[in-house]
Amino acid sequence: MLIKIRRGWELPESAATPEAVVMGRRGALGAGAALAGAALLSPGLAGTALAQAAMRNTRFQPGRDVTPEGDATNYNNFYEFGGSKSVASAAARLKVNPWSVKFDGLVAQPREIGLEDLLKQVRLEERVLRHRCVEAWAMTVPWTGFPMSELVRLAAPRPEAKFVVFETATQRDTMPGLRQAWYPWPYTDGVTIEEARNELAFVATGMYGKPLPPQNGAPIRALFPWKYGFKAPKSIVRVTFQAERPVGYWEKLQASEYGFWANVNPEVAHPRWSQASERLLGSNERVPTRIYNGYGEFVAPLYANMQNERIWY
């Protein structure tokens, strides 16, 4: 993602796991992709992962070919590991075992839960979803994970909670980008609690029938497919519920370019470039951008009464 400071995230669509073979070889992998290589995280996770079938949720049709895995996993924004798109080798040092997520703020009982225990309490599924970066590149990925509404349920927010904030890990011994003190670490971003409960909001723990690679947000990340990608924090360690609207990492850096809502709209240009089209990773084809990234039927009602709100940036 480009900012003004200079001081120092073709296979056919059918290649994603179909329901008919979910109990086959890839089905076994997909069943645990939330921790599909569960043994990579903790020996006890393997049984948990493989005990659940990650069935394809066909409600969310991607409408385009799946991005080749090599492109989706080698073109990444993860500023904790560097400012280029080639951070995969640096991110390989990320420590994912053990991993836990803290629930705090306006919740019934603040607590920290191990990822293994969290995954025992949700049902995994696979979704093939489009991902649109604010930089005007896009990819389509078969993700494994669970609805974000389940995460909200497990956190048990209090009635006065209006917003959800996600915080990325800060591992100073593995993340060289944290030395750049002018950035507002840790990386955080947030949404309304209604957005987090929307059926399209997703928590991903795998992709392409495998565990999430570090550069893509291992071992657990957020996905809001109708928003620009900077609204999808990676490597989540904390989920905070609060009454006031949060200010995220990029909004702190440049509020005029990266705001709270960041819903995709081809007719609203970024201050420094057009959003009318996007470049598909893998093919480099330019295609028209779709409002709400093509997911308007699922999310437009969230904003029906917000005509006066600046919901695009």
Buried (B, 14 or more C-beta within 10 A) or exposed (E): BEEEEEEEBEBEBEBBBBEEEBEEEBBBBBBBBBBBBBBBBBEEBBEBBBEBBBBBBEEBEBEBBBBBBEBBBBBBBBBBBBBEBEBBEBBEEBEBEEBBBBBBBBBEEEBEBBBBEBBBEBEBBBBBBBBBBBBBBBBBBBBBBBBBBBBBEBBEBEEEBBBBBBBBBBBEEBBBBBEBEEBBBBBBBBBBBBBBBBEBBBBBBBBBBBBBBBBBBBBBBBBBBBBBBBBBBBBBBBBBBBEEEBBBBBBEBBEEBBBBBBBBBBEBEBEEEEBBEBBBBBBEBEEEBBBBBBBBEBBEEBBEEEEEEEBBB
